[in-house]
């Protein structure tokens, strides 16, 4: 009898970890870091809730830290097996994981130097060295829609999910053995992208399965009907009137590249003037290069631009910072400029140092263009809190706060329903994952109304039999 247990990505949009136990095979699908509320972050530091020594393999849907950021710690604690993923995900992990380790080391050092931590000393969850060790475990699955073995009697097939570079949804098949039951097919949606978005191809249609795990990030909401490109132009024109800086916290992978693409379009179409644009994230710089090079993932419009020797991911007055010194030099600039910096939910990274200067400035603007999880600094600002704690210091929020929802790399609930309509046949059971409470309830309701399927909203540590 096989089982499926949920160790993250339930009741929250972070920490995705789903464990399949099938005979001697123990397969972990995604290995995310918890972010946001302290009670969630503390789970990163506790002992793993499952036996690492029994893990046979790890399968990743995509490279975002909430799906992969726990990997270096997992391996540091003793996991010695393979980590399977797509070529694009492998390329991004070589960028994201060492950067995540480095940022944690820098933040711990900053807290220690400024006596900002209750822990003496403050320590990183893992280091850059730990992350580099984790990368050595990667096994690249070169071809989409090709079945491959990841553990004894366990096979997987990856399909394009249209979320970020290399993102995939995964079909895991449990091979029958004796009287252990018929072969079972479990489909993990990972994070699903929207259709008709720039840069990447649309998600592939789903395949038949017995059990479905589907994300619900926007399970109770629809993206705004207003074109995000139009909204971005509006925000920039309002910033021009105030002549203050525009700070955009943006995920280094996916969101930054989409923003650059659209800003270039707005400049080319003369809808905004050519402005100083500063991308302050080494991770984003490397990821942007990866996006530009992986042509097999590009949509038709992006391919056509590159074929005419245009640079889709470059504006007319753009600087990408590398060193910390270069990042600090941005503080000497004045007037209207656009600073794009990570992290997207303001949970760490260089964006925090810019925020300490931008938030108290009534002429400045901060623009959120992606989901802000509960408990994150970004969510607190978006929700209108008058001051927030940044790197241990309370900072007043006096700047203008804007939010453009349509930039999300996630399908909203209608998008998920649209995707599921193409599934051949109903799953025996549908598990609603990767959503906060109301969003998961909303997604379950929409699926039940649209298809009449049996849905479950798992809780943390809950285990189900896969018969």
One Martini backbone bead per residue (centre of mass of N, CA, C, O) as a GRO file, in nm:
protein
  467
    1UNK     BB    1   0.093   0.038   0.025
    2UNK     BB    2   0.049   0.361  -0.051
    3UNK     BB    3   0.168   0.697   0.031
    4UNK     BB    4   0.060   1.044   0.114
    5UNK     BB    5   0.242   1.330   0.227
    6UNK     BB    6   0.230   1.655   0.411
    7UNK     BB    7   0.522   1.905   0.447
    8UNK     BB    8   0.390   2.128   0.261
    9UNK     BB    9   0.190   2.342   0.083
   10UNK     BB   10  -0.019   2.374   0.334
   11UNK     BB   11  -0.187   2.662   0.429
   12UNK     BB   12   0.034   2.750   0.214
   13UNK     BB   13   0.297   2.884  -0.025
   14UNK     BB   14   0.511   2.721   0.137
   15UNK     BB   15   0.724   2.439   0.169
   16UNK     BB   16   0.717   2.228  -0.048
   17UNK     BB   17   0.615   1.881   0.050
   18UNK     BB   18   0.597   1.547  -0.098
   19UNK     BB   19   0.534   1.211   0.018
   20UNK     BB   20   0.626   0.901  -0.124
   21UNK     BB   21   0.521   0.562  -0.032
   22UNK     BB   22   0.670   0.267  -0.205
   23UNK     BB   23   0.784   0.056  -0.037
   24UNK     BB   24   1.123   0.130  -0.076
   25UNK     BB   25   1.005   0.397  -0.180
   26UNK     BB   26   1.112   0.748  -0.127
   27UNK     BB   27   0.944   1.037  -0.251
   28UNK     BB   28   1.028   1.376  -0.306
   29UNK     BB   29   0.813   1.646  -0.383
   30UNK     BB   30   0.976   1.877  -0.327
   31UNK     BB   31   1.201   2.133  -0.133
   32UNK     BB   32   1.094   2.366   0.058
   33UNK     BB   33   1.092   2.680   0.194
   34UNK     BB   34   1.000   2.858   0.457
   35UNK     BB   35   0.786   3.147   0.475
   36UNK     BB   36   0.715   3.423   0.681
   37UNK     BB   37   0.598   3.311   0.937
   38UNK     BB   38   0.754   3.205   1.214
   39UNK     BB   39   0.618   2.922   1.244
   40UNK     BB   40   0.726   2.845   0.962
   41UNK     BB   41   1.032   2.908   0.974
   42UNK     BB   42   1.092   2.709   1.212
   43UNK     BB   43   1.076   2.446   1.036
   44UNK     BB   44   1.363   2.473   0.909
   45UNK     BB   45   1.510   2.401   1.205
   46UNK     BB   46   1.394   2.143   1.231
   47UNK     BB   47   1.354   1.835   1.219
   48UNK     BB   48   1.274   1.621   1.006
   49UNK     BB   49   0.956   1.447   0.958
   50UNK     BB   50   1.153   1.251   0.809
   51UNK     BB   51   1.350   0.993   0.684
   52UNK     BB   52   1.630   1.056   0.512
   53UNK     BB   53   1.755   0.762   0.475
   54UNK     BB   54   1.487   0.665   0.302
   55UNK     BB   55   1.543   0.834   0.073
   56UNK     BB   56   1.557   0.798  -0.280
   57UNK     BB   57   1.419   1.074  -0.396
   58UNK     BB   58   1.408   1.386  -0.587
   59UNK     BB   59   1.142   1.602  -0.712
   60UNK     BB   60   1.115   1.882  -0.936
   61UNK     BB   61   0.925   2.149  -1.069
   62UNK     BB   62   1.097   2.403  -0.957
   63UNK     BB   63   1.323   2.677  -0.847
   64UNK     BB   64   1.183   2.792  -0.631
   65UNK     BB   65   1.235   2.827  -0.293
   66UNK     BB   66   0.945   2.704  -0.208
   67UNK     BB   67   1.065   2.420  -0.370
   68UNK     BB   68   1.414   2.422  -0.296
   69UNK     BB   69   1.546   2.570  -0.028
   70UNK     BB   70   1.598   2.285   0.147
   71UNK     BB   71   1.818   2.113   0.014
   72UNK     BB   72   2.088   2.182   0.160
   73UNK     BB   73   1.985   2.077   0.434
   74UNK     BB   74   1.913   1.789   0.355
   75UNK     BB   75   2.210   1.718   0.275
   76UNK     BB   76   2.347   1.804   0.539
   77UNK     BB   77   2.161   1.576   0.700
   78UNK     BB   78   2.210   1.307   0.469
   79UNK     BB   79   2.135   1.326   0.185
   80UNK     BB   80   2.245   1.103  -0.114
   81UNK     BB   81   2.076   1.148  -0.354
   82UNK     BB   82   1.875   1.239  -0.607
   83UNK     BB   83   1.795   1.532  -0.823
   84UNK     BB   84   1.516   1.591  -1.015
   85UNK     BB   85   1.514   1.776  -1.335
   86UNK     BB   86   1.519   2.021  -1.542
   87UNK     BB   87   1.731   2.213  -1.720
   88UNK     BB   88   1.625   2.491  -1.622
   89UNK     BB   89   1.631   2.425  -1.320
   90UNK     BB   90   1.929   2.357  -1.298
   91UNK     BB   91   2.033   2.634  -1.383
   92UNK     BB   92   1.892   2.797  -1.154
   93UNK     BB   93   2.011   2.645  -0.907
   94UNK     BB   94   2.306   2.749  -0.961
   95UNK     BB   95   2.202   3.033  -0.862
   96UNK     BB   96   2.002   3.029  -0.614
   97UNK     BB   97   2.135   2.860  -0.386
   98UNK     BB   98   2.401   3.017  -0.341
   99UNK     BB   99   2.258   3.287  -0.294
  100UNK     BB  100   2.095   3.202  -0.047
  101UNK     BB  101   2.341   3.133   0.128
  102UNK     BB  102   2.479   3.409   0.110
  103UNK     BB  103   2.248   3.579   0.230
  104UNK     BB  104   2.243   3.435   0.503
  105UNK     BB  105   2.527   3.510   0.583
  106UNK     BB  106   2.495   3.820   0.562
  107UNK     BB  107   2.261   3.847   0.765
  108UNK     BB  108   2.403   3.723   1.007
  109UNK     BB  109   2.635   3.925   1.011
  110UNK     BB  110   2.465   4.180   1.047
  111UNK     BB  111   2.326   4.096   1.314
  112UNK     BB  112   2.589   4.064   1.474
  113UNK     BB  113   2.710   4.354   1.433
  114UNK     BB  114   2.411   4.490   1.536
  115UNK     BB  115   2.255   4.333   1.750
  116UNK     BB  116   1.966   4.173   1.606
  117UNK     BB  117   1.978   3.902   1.785
  118UNK     BB  118   1.879   3.643   2.004
  119UNK     BB  119   2.105   3.498   1.874
  120UNK     BB  120   2.428   3.352   2.001
  121UNK     BB  121   2.472   3.340   1.721
  122UNK     BB  122   2.382   3.409   1.419
  123UNK     BB  123   2.254   3.179   1.171
  124UNK     BB  124   2.253   2.998   0.900
  125UNK     BB  125   2.084   2.751   0.755
  126UNK     BB  126   2.289   2.794   0.514
  127UNK     BB  127   2.546   2.780   0.284
  128UNK     BB  128   2.714   2.812  -0.001
  129UNK     BB  129   2.857   2.541   0.030
  130UNK     BB  130   2.601   2.372   0.069
  131UNK     BB  131   2.477   2.441  -0.207
  132UNK     BB  132   2.705   2.325  -0.385
  133UNK     BB  133   2.663   2.036  -0.281
  134UNK     BB  134   2.368   2.002  -0.384
  135UNK     BB  135   2.417   2.031  -0.695
  136UNK     BB  136   2.561   1.745  -0.728
  137UNK     BB  137   2.262   1.588  -0.720
  138UNK     BB  138   2.186   1.651  -1.002
  139UNK     BB  139   1.934   1.528  -1.239
  140UNK     BB  140   1.877   1.546  -1.574
  141UNK     BB  141   1.579   1.594  -1.760
  142UNK     BB  142   1.582   1.644  -2.098
  143UNK     BB  143   1.281   1.538  -2.155
  144UNK     BB  144   0.978   1.588  -2.239
  145UNK     BB  145   0.739   1.350  -2.210
  146UNK     BB  146   0.939   1.139  -2.056
  147UNK     BB  147   0.982   0.841  -1.921
  148UNK     BB  148   1.121   0.788  -1.584
  149UNK     BB  149   1.334   0.661  -1.347
  150UNK     BB  150   1.352   0.731  -0.970
  151UNK     BB  151   1.259   0.443  -0.858
  152UNK     BB  152   1.144   0.174  -0.735
  153UNK     BB  153   0.847   0.160  -0.904
  154UNK     BB  154   0.920   0.465  -1.013
  155UNK     BB  155   0.772   0.717  -1.223
  156UNK     BB  156   0.839   1.000  -1.451
  157UNK     BB  157   0.673   1.301  -1.592
  158UNK     BB  158   0.733   1.598  -1.779
  159UNK     BB  159   0.562   1.924  -1.797
  160UNK     BB  160   0.471   2.215  -1.904
  161UNK     BB  161   0.381   2.514  -1.685
  162UNK     BB  162   0.446   2.833  -1.742
  163UNK     BB  163   0.594   2.991  -1.495
  164UNK     BB  164   0.900   2.922  -1.538
  165UNK     BB  165   1.194   2.839  -1.599
  166UNK     BB  166   1.153   2.485  -1.613
  167UNK     BB  167   0.870   2.439  -1.555
  168UNK     BB  168   0.673   2.167  -1.402
  169UNK     BB  169   0.467   1.901  -1.436
  170UNK     BB  170   0.394   1.586  -1.254
  171UNK     BB  171   0.411   1.239  -1.330
  172UNK     BB  172   0.344   0.974  -1.102
  173UNK     BB  173   0.433   0.624  -1.114
  174UNK     BB  174   0.304   0.325  -0.970
  175UNK     BB  175   0.410   0.018  -0.977
  176UNK     BB  176   0.311  -0.283  -0.993
  177UNK     BB  177   0.301  -0.559  -0.730
  178UNK     BB  178   0.129  -0.799  -0.729
  179UNK     BB  179  -0.103  -0.714  -0.461
  180UNK     BB  180  -0.048  -0.381  -0.457
  181UNK     BB  181  -0.191  -0.302  -0.707
  182UNK     BB  182  -0.247  -0.086  -0.922
  183UNK     BB  183  -0.148   0.144  -1.109
  184UNK     BB  184  -0.047   0.474  -1.012
  185UNK     BB  185  -0.153   0.822  -1.070
  186UNK     BB  186   0.033   1.123  -0.998
  187UNK     BB  187  -0.052   1.473  -1.004
  188UNK     BB  188   0.166   1.758  -1.019
  189UNK     BB  189   0.130   2.095  -1.076
  190UNK     BB  190   0.253   2.290  -0.920
  191UNK     BB  191   0.311   2.582  -1.089
  192UNK     BB  192   0.084   2.772  -1.270
  193UNK     BB  193   0.049   2.938  -1.549
  194UNK     BB  194  -0.030   3.167  -1.769
  195UNK     BB  195  -0.179   3.272  -2.041
  196UNK     BB  196  -0.045   3.495  -2.259
  197UNK     BB  197   0.253   3.533  -2.177
  198UNK     BB  198   0.550   3.649  -2.169
  199UNK     BB  199   0.829   3.446  -2.310
  200UNK     BB  200   0.656   3.191  -2.240
  201UNK     BB  201   0.501   2.915  -2.260
  202UNK     BB  202   0.234   2.749  -2.234
  203UNK     BB  203   0.069   2.527  -2.081
  204UNK     BB  204   0.020   2.209  -2.065
  205UNK     BB  205  -0.187   1.970  -2.075
  206UNK     BB  206  -0.329   1.745  -1.896
  207UNK     BB  207  -0.329   1.425  -1.751
  208UNK     BB  208  -0.405   1.133  -1.655
  209UNK     BB  209  -0.542   1.042  -1.322
  210UNK     BB  210  -0.597   0.942  -0.983
  211UNK     BB  211  -0.418   1.178  -0.858
  212UNK     BB  212  -0.450   1.525  -0.743
  213UNK     BB  213  -0.230   1.813  -0.735
  214UNK     BB  214  -0.346   2.151  -0.672
  215UNK     BB  215  -0.319   2.467  -0.695
  216UNK     BB  216  -0.430   2.786  -0.478
  217UNK     BB  217  -0.327   3.080  -0.470
  218UNK     BB  218  -0.603   3.184  -0.653
  219UNK     BB  219  -0.877   3.033  -0.545
  220UNK     BB  220  -1.038   3.337  -0.459
  221UNK     BB  221  -0.920   3.478  -0.729
  222UNK     BB  222  -0.885   3.740  -0.968
  223UNK     BB  223  -0.749   3.886  -1.206
  224UNK     BB  224  -0.723   4.168  -1.334
  225UNK     BB  225  -0.857   4.317  -1.621
  226UNK     BB  226  -0.625   4.489  -1.630
  227UNK     BB  227  -0.355   4.572  -1.790
  228UNK     BB  228  -0.039   4.563  -1.660
  229UNK     BB  229   0.094   4.751  -1.865
  230UNK     BB  230  -0.092   4.992  -1.814
  231UNK     BB  231  -0.042   5.013  -1.508
  232UNK     BB  232   0.262   5.063  -1.522
  233UNK     BB  233   0.243   5.328  -1.678
  234UNK     BB  234   0.080   5.479  -1.465
  235UNK     BB  235   0.281   5.464  -1.232
  236UNK     BB  236   0.513   5.610  -1.377
  237UNK     BB  237   0.363   5.881  -1.429
  238UNK     BB  238   0.325   5.942  -1.126
  239UNK     BB  239   0.628   5.944  -1.060
  240UNK     BB  240   0.702   6.182  -1.245
  241UNK     BB  241   0.552   6.398  -1.077
  242UNK     BB  242   0.732   6.339  -0.807
  243UNK     BB  243   1.040   6.251  -0.860
  244UNK     BB  244   1.060   5.963  -0.754
  245UNK     BB  245   1.121   5.659  -0.659
  246UNK     BB  246   1.099   5.314  -0.788
  247UNK     BB  247   1.011   5.023  -0.608
  248UNK     BB  248   1.064   4.669  -0.706
  249UNK     BB  249   0.970   4.388  -0.579
  250UNK     BB  250   1.135   4.093  -0.720
  251UNK     BB  251   1.157   3.812  -0.858
  252UNK     BB  252   1.445   3.692  -0.998
  253UNK     BB  253   1.248   3.468  -1.114
  254UNK     BB  254   1.045   3.593  -1.383
  255UNK     BB  255   0.955   3.884  -1.295
  256UNK     BB  256   1.198   4.047  -1.389
  257UNK     BB  257   1.181   3.963  -1.690
  258UNK     BB  258   0.895   4.071  -1.742
  259UNK     BB  259   0.951   4.364  -1.672
  260UNK     BB  260   1.168   4.421  -1.878
  261UNK     BB  261   1.003   4.352  -2.127
  262UNK     BB  262   0.777   4.571  -2.077
  263UNK     BB  263   0.954   4.822  -2.052
  264UNK     BB  264   1.065   4.801  -2.337
  265UNK     BB  265   0.796   4.823  -2.481
  266UNK     BB  266   0.717   5.104  -2.369
  267UNK     BB  267   0.958   5.247  -2.495
  268UNK     BB  268   0.916   5.163  -2.795
  269UNK     BB  269   0.605   5.286  -2.780
  270UNK     BB  270   0.616   5.571  -2.621
  271UNK     BB  271   0.472   5.539  -2.316
  272UNK     BB  272   0.760   5.589  -2.210
  273UNK     BB  273   1.033   5.698  -2.106
  274UNK     BB  274   1.361   5.696  -2.072
  275UNK     BB  275   1.489   5.520  -1.792
  276UNK     BB  276   1.633   5.451  -1.505
  277UNK     BB  277   1.740   5.108  -1.469
  278UNK     BB  278   1.773   4.896  -1.173
  279UNK     BB  279   1.929   4.579  -1.126
  280UNK     BB  280   1.942   4.450  -0.784
  281UNK     BB  281   2.058   4.129  -0.873
  282UNK     BB  282   2.255   3.870  -0.928
  283UNK     BB  283   2.039   3.657  -0.976
  284UNK     BB  284   1.882   3.812  -1.197
  285UNK     BB  285   2.114   3.836  -1.394
  286UNK     BB  286   2.156   3.531  -1.442
  287UNK     BB  287   1.861   3.461  -1.514
  288UNK     BB  288   1.840   3.643  -1.764
  289UNK     BB  289   2.049   3.487  -1.926
  290UNK     BB  290   1.896   3.219  -1.926
  291UNK     BB  291   1.641   3.318  -2.067
  292UNK     BB  292   1.786   3.411  -2.333
  293UNK     BB  293   1.911   3.112  -2.407
  294UNK     BB  294   1.634   2.936  -2.371
  295UNK     BB  295   1.460   2.883  -2.656
  296UNK     BB  296   1.271   2.631  -2.595
  297UNK     BB  297   1.084   2.827  -2.389
  298UNK     BB  298   0.985   3.018  -2.593
  299UNK     BB  299   0.790   3.217  -2.743
  300UNK     BB  300   0.720   3.348  -3.045
  301UNK     BB  301   0.778   3.649  -2.991
  302UNK     BB  302   1.061   3.608  -2.873
  303UNK     BB  303   1.186   3.462  -3.113
  304UNK     BB  304   1.147   3.692  -3.321
  305UNK     BB  305   1.331   3.897  -3.182
  306UNK     BB  306   1.597   3.728  -3.185
  307UNK     BB  307   1.601   3.691  -3.503
  308UNK     BB  308   1.640   4.030  -3.517
  309UNK     BB  309   1.860   4.109  -3.289
  310UNK     BB  310   1.708   4.149  -3.040
  311UNK     BB  311   1.660   4.262  -2.685
  312UNK     BB  312   1.412   4.174  -2.475
  313UNK     BB  313   1.614   4.196  -2.194
  314UNK     BB  314   1.646   4.525  -2.270
  315UNK     BB  315   1.692   4.837  -2.197
  316UNK     BB  316   1.812   5.170  -2.263
  317UNK     BB  317   1.872   5.224  -1.922
  318UNK     BB  318   2.053   4.968  -1.800
  319UNK     BB  319   2.145   4.831  -1.480
  320UNK     BB  320   2.359   4.573  -1.342
  321UNK     BB  321   2.434   4.461  -1.045
  322UNK     BB  322   2.688   4.313  -0.839
  323UNK     BB  323   2.818   4.446  -0.619
  324UNK     BB  324   2.787   4.597  -0.317
  325UNK     BB  325   2.905   4.867  -0.409
  326UNK     BB  326   2.713   4.911  -0.644
  327UNK     BB  327   2.459   4.906  -0.475
  328UNK     BB  328   2.534   5.150  -0.290
  329UNK     BB  329   2.558   5.365  -0.526
  330UNK     BB  330   2.247   5.406  -0.563
  331UNK     BB  331   2.218   5.612  -0.318
  332UNK     BB  332   2.331   5.862  -0.499
  333UNK     BB  333   2.081   5.874  -0.639
  334UNK     BB  334   1.829   6.074  -0.807
  335UNK     BB  335   1.517   6.072  -0.860
  336UNK     BB  336   1.391   5.917  -1.124
  337UNK     BB  337   1.381   5.563  -1.064
  338UNK     BB  338   1.425   5.212  -1.126
  339UNK     BB  339   1.402   4.952  -0.877
  340UNK     BB  340   1.504   4.614  -0.907
  341UNK     BB  341   1.446   4.379  -0.636
  342UNK     BB  342   1.544   4.141  -0.410
  343UNK     BB  343   1.276   4.021  -0.276
  344UNK     BB  344   0.936   3.989  -0.357
  345UNK     BB  345   0.852   3.969  -0.021
  346UNK     BB  346   1.075   4.085   0.167
  347UNK     BB  347   1.266   3.840   0.318
  348UNK     BB  348   1.522   3.960   0.165
  349UNK     BB  349   1.789   4.122   0.063
  350UNK     BB  350   1.845   4.425  -0.109
  351UNK     BB  351   1.559   4.551  -0.085
  352UNK     BB  352   1.581   4.634   0.217
  353UNK     BB  353   1.785   4.870   0.180
  354UNK     BB  354   1.598   5.036  -0.002
  355UNK     BB  355   1.347   5.049   0.185
  356UNK     BB  356   1.476   5.224   0.414
  357UNK     BB  357   1.460   5.479   0.205
  358UNK     BB  358   1.173   5.470   0.064
  359UNK     BB  359   0.939   5.445   0.276
  360UNK     BB  360   0.982   5.747   0.417
  361UNK     BB  361   0.916   5.862   0.124
  362UNK     BB  362   0.658   6.059  -0.010
  363UNK     BB  363   0.780   6.052  -0.322
  364UNK     BB  364   0.769   5.759  -0.322
  365UNK     BB  365   0.757   5.412  -0.460
  366UNK     BB  366   0.584   5.103  -0.413
  367UNK     BB  367   0.578   4.793  -0.610
  368UNK     BB  368   0.354   4.530  -0.642
  369UNK     BB  369   0.382   4.211  -0.864
  370UNK     BB  370   0.295   3.995  -0.636
  371UNK     BB  371   0.272   3.765  -0.417
  372UNK     BB  372   0.188   3.802  -0.058
  373UNK     BB  373   0.262   3.651   0.210
  374UNK     BB  374   0.194   3.577   0.508
  375UNK     BB  375   0.423   3.769   0.717
  376UNK     BB  376   0.540   3.951   0.524
  377UNK     BB  377   0.658   4.255   0.448
  378UNK     BB  378   0.493   4.296   0.192
  379UNK     BB  379   0.214   4.242   0.319
  380UNK     BB  380   0.218   4.470   0.529
  381UNK     BB  381   0.236   4.700   0.330
  382UNK     BB  382  -0.008   4.627   0.149
  383UNK     BB  383  -0.208   4.638   0.417
  384UNK     BB  384  -0.113   4.928   0.569
  385UNK     BB  385   0.117   4.947   0.749
  386UNK     BB  386   0.292   5.214   0.908
  387UNK     BB  387   0.507   4.990   1.004
  388UNK     BB  388   0.826   4.819   0.965
  389UNK     BB  389   1.049   4.554   0.997
  390UNK     BB  390   1.400   4.611   0.909
  391UNK     BB  391   1.660   4.466   1.012
  392UNK     BB  392   1.547   4.541   1.321
  393UNK     BB  393   1.393   4.804   1.205
  394UNK     BB  394   1.180   5.061   1.232
  395UNK     BB  395   0.972   5.157   0.945
  396UNK     BB  396   0.822   5.396   0.785
  397UNK     BB  397   0.516   5.433   0.582
  398UNK     BB  398   0.509   5.711   0.330
  399UNK     BB  399   0.475   5.595   0.076
  400UNK     BB  400   0.369   5.480  -0.211
  401UNK     BB  401   0.123   5.217  -0.274
  402UNK     BB  402   0.141   4.947  -0.508
  403UNK     BB  403  -0.076   4.712  -0.709
  404UNK     BB  404  -0.016   4.441  -0.949
  405UNK     BB  405  -0.174   4.142  -1.027
  406UNK     BB  406  -0.129   4.055  -1.341
  407UNK     BB  407   0.183   3.950  -1.301
  408UNK     BB  408   0.131   3.681  -1.230
  409UNK     BB  409   0.258   3.337  -1.254
  410UNK     BB  410  -0.033   3.262  -1.175
  411UNK     BB  411  -0.307   3.110  -1.190
  412UNK     BB  412  -0.618   3.145  -1.155
  413UNK     BB  413  -0.906   2.983  -1.101
  414UNK     BB  414  -0.989   2.994  -1.399
  415UNK     BB  415  -0.721   2.884  -1.509
  416UNK     BB  416  -0.738   2.610  -1.370
  417UNK     BB  417  -1.007   2.521  -1.493
  418UNK     BB  418  -0.916   2.542  -1.784
  419UNK     BB  419  -0.699   2.321  -1.752
  420UNK     BB  420  -0.884   2.085  -1.634
  421UNK     BB  421  -1.077   2.049  -1.883
  422UNK     BB  422  -0.837   1.870  -2.033
  423UNK     BB  423  -0.890   1.631  -1.864
  424UNK     BB  424  -0.895   1.278  -1.892
  425UNK     BB  425  -1.083   1.256  -1.658
  426UNK     BB  426  -1.139   1.167  -1.331
  427UNK     BB  427  -1.025   1.176  -1.036
  428UNK     BB  428  -1.050   1.022  -0.738
  429UNK     BB  429  -0.858   1.258  -0.619
  430UNK     BB  430  -0.836   1.599  -0.482
  431UNK     BB  431  -0.565   1.809  -0.396
  432UNK     BB  432  -0.528   2.104  -0.211
  433UNK     BB  433  -0.268   2.336  -0.274
  434UNK     BB  434  -0.089   2.613  -0.244
  435UNK     BB  435  -0.273   2.764  -0.004
  436UNK     BB  436  -0.453   2.953   0.163
  437UNK     BB  437  -0.731   2.889   0.324
  438UNK     BB  438  -0.941   3.044   0.137
  439UNK     BB  439  -0.817   2.951  -0.130
  440UNK     BB  440  -0.859   2.646  -0.097
  441UNK     BB  441  -1.163   2.655  -0.059
  442UNK     BB  442  -1.225   2.794  -0.329
  443UNK     BB  443  -1.101   2.578  -0.516
  444UNK     BB  444  -1.275   2.342  -0.428
  445UNK     BB  445  -1.546   2.467  -0.510
  446UNK     BB  446  -1.485   2.507  -0.813
  447UNK     BB  447  -1.432   2.208  -0.878
  448UNK     BB  448  -1.702   2.092  -0.780
  449UNK     BB  449  -1.881   2.270  -0.969
  450UNK     BB  450  -1.743   2.194  -1.248
  451UNK     BB  451  -1.704   1.847  -1.189
  452UNK     BB  452  -1.761   1.677  -0.913
  453UNK     BB  453  -1.518   1.640  -0.743
  454UNK     BB  454  -1.312   1.503  -0.511
  455UNK     BB  455  -1.200   1.685  -0.224
  456UNK     BB  456  -0.892   1.796  -0.056
  457UNK     BB  457  -0.759   1.956   0.249
  458UNK     BB  458  -0.471   1.943   0.364
  459UNK     BB  459  -0.261   1.890   0.631
  460UNK     BB  460  -0.012   1.905   0.820
  461UNK     BB  461   0.106   1.567   0.819
  462UNK     BB  462  -0.080   1.436   0.632
  463UNK     BB  463  -0.209   1.103   0.550
  464UNK     BB  464  -0.248   0.895   0.250
  465UNK     BB  465  -0.395   0.655   0.072
  466UNK     BB  466  -0.279   0.477  -0.231
  467UNK     BB  467  -0.495   0.246  -0.394
   0.00000   0.00000   0.00000
